[in-house]
């Protein structure tokens, strides 16, 4: 759509967000239960379930501990999301 001779340009911004689904995928791949992974990461099973369900976002420190337990890098647990402006 043009306004006063100017073309409106849609902008897309890519951001990276923690992915609970990826946490669950790597936990299951590692053969860990929610309880054992949570204990190793020093969080409660309830917290881990909420993270996996996308109902909670862990601190970067906690996310790093979870990644360490799963033997992946924290970056492996992020997904990219395109935001349109």
Buried (B, 14 or more C-beta within 10 A) or exposed (E): EEEEEEEEEEEEEEEEEBBBEBBBBBBBEBEBEBEBBBBBBEBEBEBBBBBBEBEBEBEEEBBBBBBEBBEBEBEBBBEEEEEEE
